[in-house]
Amino acid sequence: MVNGMDTILKLLQILLDAGLILQCCQAVFKQREDREKKDFLLLPIITIFFMAARAELSVGSSPSGPQFAAEGYEIAPSNNVVLLLILILLILLMNSVYYKLPDNGWAFCGTMAVVSLYLLVRTVSVALLSLCGIWGNGILIGSRLLSLLFIFLLSHTDAFDRGRDTMKDGGFTARLVSANIGIILIMALSIFSFDISRFMGHLRIIGVILLFCLLADGVLLYYNQRRIQEQKYIQMIEQYVPIVEELISQVRARQHEFNNRIMSIESAVSSAATLEEAKENVAALMKGISLSPRDRDLLVCDSKIIAGMLYGKVKQAEFLDISIELDFQGLFKKSATPETEWIEVIGILLDNALEASSAGDTVYLKTRQEDRYLELTVWNPAAPLSNTEFMKLFGKGVTTKKDRSSHGFGLYNVLKLAERCHGKIVTRNETVGQKNYVVFGILLP
C-alpha cells in the first residue's frame, strides 16, 4: 500500500513537471490569444519523456509496477546532467516540429528560454517553501503547484511579452539572455550532484549570481531594444527623408520664380491707373505660384520621416485617383512614442483606408493634441459600423478582403502597439458632406 502511494506521488510529480514545461513552451512560443485546446496533446508526449528519464530498471526481480527514482528531482526533471541534456534535446525537437518555428535559431533560443524559465521558477518555489519550513512531500508537490502559478502570472505580464518579442528577433544578445539562467542552474545542480540539501545550503551564493544575471539580462535587453529601434530609425531616414527633401527642393527651385512674381506684382500695383486695374494685374500674376494645400501641410509636419512617408502615400493615392487631405494639429516630435511606431500605424491605417476607397473619394488624416496624448485618425467613406463591428476588425486574422491568408494582421498590430505603449484605440462614425466616414485611429502618449 505504501509503495503504491509512493508511486502515485511520483507519477503526480512527473505529470506536474510535464504540465509546467508545457506551460513554459506555450508562454514562450505562443501569444495568449493564439493558444488552443489541441496544444494539450503535447502533455502526454512530455510526460512520457519525463517518465523515461525517471524510470528505474530493476535486475533479478520482477517488480509489481513501474519503478521511479526518488532522489534529485526536487528542481529538475532529471537527477543527472546527461539525462537532462537529452530531455532538453527532445523538447527542442518537439518544439521545432509542433510550433513550426521559422528558423533553427529561434527554436534553440526559445527552448533554452523554456528551460531557463522552468528551472528558475522551480528554484524560487523550492526556496520559498523551504524558508517556510515545508519539506518532504509538501515541498515535492507544493513547489510544483506554486511554480505553475508563478508561470501563469508571469506569462500574463507586459514585461514578459516584450522580453519574448525581443528574443524572437534573434541576435547574439537574445540567445545569451535566453540561455544563461538555465546554464547557471544546470551547472549548480551538477556541482552539487542534484542533492537538494547541498543546493539549498549554498542558496545565498546561487541567489546572488542569479540576481546579478537577471539584472544584466534586463540591461542587455534594454540596450538591444534601443539598438533595434535605432536601426529602424536609420532605415526610415534613408527611405523617407530623401522624399521630403525632394519636395523641399521643388519649393526652393520655385523661390526665384516667386521673387520675380513679387517684384512684378509691386510694379503692376504702382503702375496701375485704377484700383480695379491693379486687382486684375495682381490676379493674373498670382496664377500658378501658390503651393498646393497638400504640400503646405506636408511642410508643416514636424517630422521629416513621417512627412516623407506621407508624401509617398499621397502619390500612391493620386495614382488611384483618391485624394488625401492632411490636418496636423499635434506634434509627433513631442510624443513619447518613437517615430518608427507612428510610421507603422500610419502605414497600416492609410493602406486600409485606400483599399476601402474608390476613385474620386477623399481620405482624411488628422492629428490633434489631447493633454499629453497625440491622437491620429484616418477617415475613409464607408457604411456605418457598430462598436462591436469596429472592435471585431481588430481581431487577429479578421479581414474583409478575399485573400484572408495574407491579411487581417494590420489592425491587430495597431491594437497590440496601443497596448504596448499604454495608449488607446479610436473608432467612430463621422459625417462629411452628408456622407458617412468610418474613423480608425490611435491615441498614444
C-alpha positions in Angstrom: 0.0 0.0 0.0 2.9 2.4 0.9 4.7 1.5 -2.3 1.5 2.1 -4.3 1.0 5.6 -2.7 4.7 6.4 -3.3 4.4 5.5 -7.0 1.2 7.7 -7.3 3.1 10.6 -5.7 6.0 10.2 -8.1 3.6 10.0 -11.1 1.9 13.2 -9.9 5.3 14.9 -9.7 6.1 13.8 -13.3 2.7 15.0 -14.5 3.1 18.4 -12.8 6.6 18.7 -14.3 5.3 17.9 -17.7 2.4 20.5 -17.3 4.9 23.1 -16.1 7.2 22.5 -19.2 4.1 22.7 -21.5 3.1 26.0 -19.8 6.6 27.4 -20.3 6.6 26.3 -24.0 3.2 28.0 -24.5 4.3 31.2 -22.8 7.5 31.4 -25.0 6.3 30.2 -28.4 2.6 31.4 -28.4 0.8 34.6 -27.6 -2.1 34.2 -25.1 -4.8 34.6 -27.7 -3.3 32.0 -30.0 -3.3 29.1 -27.6 -5.6 26.2 -28.4 -7.0 23.2 -26.7 -5.1 20.9 -29.1 -1.9 22.2 -27.5 -2.6 19.9 -24.6 -1.8 17.0 -26.9 1.8 17.8 -26.0 1.3 16.9 -22.4 1.3 13.1 -22.8 4.4 13.3 -25.0 6.3 15.4 -22.4 5.0 13.1 -19.7 6.5 10.0 -21.5 9.8 11.8 -21.8 9.9 12.5 -18.1 8.8 9.1 -17.1 11.5 7.5 -19.2 14.1 9.8 -17.6 13.0 8.9 -14.1 12.4 5.2 -14.6 14.5 2.7 -12.7 15.5 -0.6 -14.2 15.4 -3.5 -11.7 17.6 -6.5 -12.2 16.9 -10.0 -10.9 13.3 -9.5 -9.6 10.1 -8.7 -11.3 8.5 -5.5 -9.8 4.8 -5.3 -9.2 4.6 -2.0 -11.0 6.6 0.8 -12.6 9.6 2.0 -10.5 10.6 5.7 -10.5 13.7 7.2 -8.8 13.0 9.5 -5.8 16.2 11.4 -5.1 17.4 14.5 -7.0 14.1 15.5 -8.7 13.2 18.4 -6.4 14.1 21.1 -9.0 15.0 19.4 -12.4 13.1 16.6 -14.2 16.3 14.6 -14.1 18.9 13.8 -11.5 21.9 13.8 -13.7 23.3 16.2 -16.4 23.4 13.6 -19.3 19.7 12.8 -19.0 18.8 16.5 -18.5 20.6 17.4 -21.7 18.8 14.6 -23.6 15.5 15.9 -22.3 16.4 19.4 -23.5 17.2 18.0 -26.9 13.9 16.1 -27.1 12.0 19.2 -26.1 13.9 21.2 -28.7 12.8 18.7 -31.4 9.3 18.7 -30.2 9.1 22.5 -30.2 10.6 22.7 -33.7 8.0 20.2 -35.1 4.9 21.2 -33.3 5.2 25.0 -33.2 6.5 25.1 -36.8 9.3 27.5 -35.9 10.6 29.6 -38.8 14.3 29.0 -38.1 16.7 26.9 -36.0 18.0 29.9 -34.2 14.6 30.7 -32.7 13.9 27.0 -31.9 17.2 26.8 -29.9 16.8 30.3 -28.3 13.2 29.6 -27.4 13.8 26.1 -26.0 16.7 27.5 -23.8 14.3 30.2 -22.6 11.8 27.4 -21.7 14.5 25.6 -19.7 15.7 28.7 -18.0 12.2 29.7 -17.1 11.4 26.3 -15.8 14.5 25.9 -13.6 14.2 29.5 -12.3 10.6 29.2 -11.1 11.3 25.7 -9.6 14.3 27.1 -7.7 12.3 30.1 -6.4 9.4 27.9 -5.4 11.5 25.3 -3.6 13.4 28.2 -1.8 10.2 29.9 -0.7 8.7 26.7 0.7 11.9 25.6 2.4 12.1 29.1 4.1 8.6 28.4 5.4 9.8 25.1 6.9 7.9 22.9 4.4 9.8 19.7 3.4 9.0 16.1 2.4 6.0 15.6 0.1 4.9 19.1 0.9 7.8 20.6 -1.0 7.8 18.0 -3.7 4.1 18.7 -4.7 3.7 22.2 -3.3 6.7 23.6 -5.1 5.4 22.3 -8.4 1.9 23.8 -7.9 3.5 27.1 -6.8 5.7 27.0 -10.0 2.6 26.6 -12.2 1.0 29.6 -10.5 4.2 31.7 -11.0 4.4 30.8 -14.7 0.7 31.6 -15.2 1.1 35.1 -13.6 4.4 35.9 -15.2 3.2 35.0 -18.7 0.4 37.5 -18.4 2.7 40.5 -17.8 3.6 43.1 -20.5 7.3 42.8 -19.5 7.3 39.1 -20.3 5.7 39.7 -23.7 8.3 42.4 -24.5 11.2 40.1 -23.5 9.8 37.3 -25.6 9.4 39.5 -28.6 13.0 40.8 -28.2 14.3 37.3 -28.0 12.3 36.3 -31.1 14.0 39.0 -33.1 17.2 37.0 -32.7 20.8 38.1 -32.4 23.6 37.2 -30.0 22.1 39.2 -27.1 18.8 37.3 -27.3 20.5 33.9 -27.4 22.7 34.8 -24.4 19.8 36.1 -22.3 17.7 33.0 -23.1 20.3 30.5 -22.1 22.4 32.0 -19.3 19.9 31.4 -16.4 19.4 27.7 -17.5 23.2 27.1 -17.9 23.9 28.6 -14.4 21.3 26.5 -12.7 22.3 23.3 -14.6 25.9 23.9 -13.6 24.9 24.4 -9.9 22.8 21.3 -9.9 25.6 19.3 -11.5 28.2 20.6 -9.0 26.0 19.6 -6.0 25.1 16.2 -7.7 21.4 17.2 -7.8 21.4 17.0 -4.0 18.7 19.4 -2.7 20.2 19.8 0.7 23.6 20.8 -0.6 22.0 23.0 -3.2 19.9 24.8 -0.6 23.0 25.1 1.7 24.5 27.3 -1.0 21.3 29.1 -2.0 22.6 32.6 -1.0 25.5 32.3 -3.4 23.3 30.9 -6.1 20.7 33.6 -5.5 23.3 36.4 -5.7 24.6 35.0 -9.0 21.0 34.7 -10.4 20.1 38.2 -9.3 23.2 39.6 -10.9 22.4 37.6 -14.1 18.8 38.8 -14.2 19.9 42.4 -13.8 22.5 42.0 -16.5 19.9 40.4 -18.8 17.5 43.3 -18.2 20.2 45.8 -19.2 21.2 43.8 -22.2 17.6 43.5 -23.4 17.0 47.2 -22.9 20.0 48.3 -24.9 19.3 45.6 -27.5 15.8 47.0 -28.0 17.2 50.5 -28.2 19.7 49.3 -30.9 16.9 47.7 -32.9 14.8 51.0 -32.7 17.9 53.0 -33.8 18.4 50.7 -36.8 14.7 51.0 -37.8 15.0 54.8 -37.4 18.1 54.9 -39.6 16.4 52.7 -42.2 13.4 55.0 -42.3 15.6 58.1 -42.5 17.3 56.6 -45.5 13.9 55.7 -47.0 11.8 58.7 -46.4 13.9 61.8 -45.8 15.1 62.0 -49.4 11.4 62.0 -50.5 10.6 65.1 -48.3 13.8 66.7 -49.3 12.7 66.4 -52.9 9.6 68.3 -52.0 11.7 71.0 -50.3 14.0 71.2 -53.3 11.0 71.7 -55.6 9.8 74.6 -53.3 13.3 76.1 -53.3 13.6 75.8 -57.1 10.5 77.9 -57.4 11.8 80.5 -55.0 13.4 82.5 -57.8 10.1 82.5 -59.7 8.3 83.6 -56.5 10.7 86.6 -56.1 10.2 87.6 -59.7 6.4 87.4 -59.4 6.5 89.5 -56.2 8.6 92.2 -58.0 6.1 92.1 -60.9 3.2 92.5 -58.5 4.8 95.5 -56.9 5.4 97.1 -60.3 1.8 96.3 -61.5 0.3 97.9 -58.4 2.4 101.0 -58.7 1.8 101.5 -62.4 -2.0 100.8 -62.4 -4.2 103.8 -63.0 -7.2 102.5 -61.0 -7.8 100.0 -58.2 -9.7 97.7 -60.5 -6.8 97.6 -62.9 -4.4 96.8 -60.0 -6.6 93.9 -58.9 -6.7 92.4 -62.4 -2.9 92.7 -62.8 -2.3 91.1 -59.4 -4.8 88.3 -60.0 -3.1 87.5 -63.4 0.4 87.4 -61.8 -0.7 85.3 -58.8 -1.9 82.4 -61.0 0.1 79.2 -60.6 2.6 80.4 -58.0 0.9 79.2 -54.8 1.7 75.9 -53.1 -1.0 73.3 -53.1 -2.6 72.8 -49.6 -1.3 69.3 -49.5 2.3 70.4 -50.0 1.9 73.1 -47.4 0.5 70.6 -44.9 3.5 68.2 -45.5 5.9 71.0 -44.9 4.1 71.9 -41.7 4.6 68.3 -40.3 7.4 68.5 -37.7 8.8 65.0 -38.6 10.7 64.8 -41.9 10.5 61.0 -41.8 6.7 61.0 -41.4 6.3 63.8 -44.0 8.4 61.7 -46.5 6.3 58.6 -45.8 3.1 60.6 -46.3 4.3 62.2 -49.5 4.8 58.7 -50.9 1.3 57.7 -49.8 -0.2 60.8 -51.4 1.5 60.0 -54.7 0.2 56.4 -54.4 -3.4 57.7 -53.8 -3.1 60.1 -56.8 -2.4 57.1 -59.0 -5.7 55.5 -57.7 -7.5 58.9 -58.3 -8.0 59.2 -54.5 -7.3 62.4 -52.6 -5.6 62.5 -49.2 -6.3 65.6 -47.1 -4.0 66.3 -44.2 -4.7 68.2 -41.0 -1.9 68.4 -38.4 -2.8 69.9 -35.1 -0.4 67.9 -33.0 3.4 67.4 -33.0 5.0 63.9 -33.5 8.4 65.0 -32.1 6.9 65.9 -28.7 5.2 62.5 -28.5 6.9 59.9 -26.2 6.1 57.3 -28.9 9.0 56.8 -31.3 8.5 58.0 -34.9 9.1 54.4 -36.1 5.9 53.3 -34.2 3.9 56.2 -35.7 5.0 55.3 -39.2 3.9 51.7 -38.7 0.5 52.9 -37.5 0.1 55.5 -40.3 1.1 53.0 -42.9 -1.5 50.4 -41.7 -4.4 52.8 -41.3 -3.7 54.6 -44.7 -3.3 51.4 -46.6 -6.6 50.1 -45.2 -8.4 53.4 -46.0 -7.1 53.4 -49.6 -8.0 49.8 -50.2 -11.6 50.5 -48.8 -12.0 53.7 -51.0 -12.9 54.1 -54.7 -11.8 56.5 -57.4 -12.9 60.0 -56.6 -13.1 59.5 -52.8 -11.3 61.6 -50.3 -9.4 60.2 -47.3 -8.6 62.4 -44.3 -5.6 62.0 -42.0 -5.8 64.2 -38.8 -3.8 64.7 -35.7 -4.7 66.6 -32.6 -3.1 67.1 -29.2 -5.1 65.9 -26.2 -3.2 66.7 -22.9 -0.1 64.6 -23.1 -1.5 62.3 -25.7 -1.4 62.7 -29.5 -4.5 61.4 -31.4 -4.0 60.3 -35.0 -7.1 59.3 -37.0 -7.7 58.2 -40.6 -11.1 58.7 -42.2 -12.5 57.0 -45.3 -16.0 56.8 -46.7 -17.9 53.6 -45.8 -21.1 52.3 -44.4 -21.6 53.0 -40.7 -20.2 50.4 -38.3 -21.4 49.5 -34.8 -18.9 49.4 -31.9 -19.0 45.6 -32.0 -18.2 45.6 -35.7 -15.4 48.1 -35.2 -13.7 46.0 -32.5 -14.2 42.8 -34.4 -11.9 44.2 -37.1 -9.1 44.4 -34.6 -9.1 40.7 -34.1 -6.1 38.6 -35.3 -6.7 37.3 -38.8 -10.0 39.2 -39.2 -10.4 40.9 -42.6 -13.0 41.9 -45.2 -10.7 41.1 -48.1 -10.9 37.9 -50.1 -7.3 36.9 -49.6 -7.5 36.1 -45.9 -4.1 34.3 -45.7 -2.1 37.5 -46.2 -4.5 40.0 -44.5 -6.1 40.5 -41.1 -3.0 41.5 -39.1 -2.8 45.3 -39.7 -5.4 46.5 -37.2 -4.4 43.7 -34.9 -0.8 45.0 -34.9 -2.2 48.6 -34.2 -4.1 47.2 -31.2 -1.0 45.4 -29.8 1.0 48.6 -30.3 -1.6 50.6 -28.4 -1.4 48.1 -25.5 2.4 48.1 -25.6 2.6 51.9 -25.5 -0.2 52.3 -23.0 -2.4 54.1 -25.5 -6.0 53.6 -26.8 -7.7 52.7 -30.0 -10.0 55.3 -31.5 -13.1 54.3 -33.6 -16.2 56.1 -34.6 -18.5 57.2 -37.4 -18.4 60.7 -38.8 -20.5 62.6 -41.4 -18.7 64.7 -44.0 -20.9 66.4 -46.7 -23.8 64.0 -46.0 -21.6 61.0 -46.5 -20.6 58.6 -43.7 -16.9 58.1 -42.9 -15.5 55.4 -40.7 -12.7 56.6 -38.4 -9.9 54.4 -37.2 -7.1 55.8 -35.1 -4.9 55.6 -32.1 -4.2 57.8 -29.0 -0.6 57.5 -27.8 1.5 59.3 -25.2 
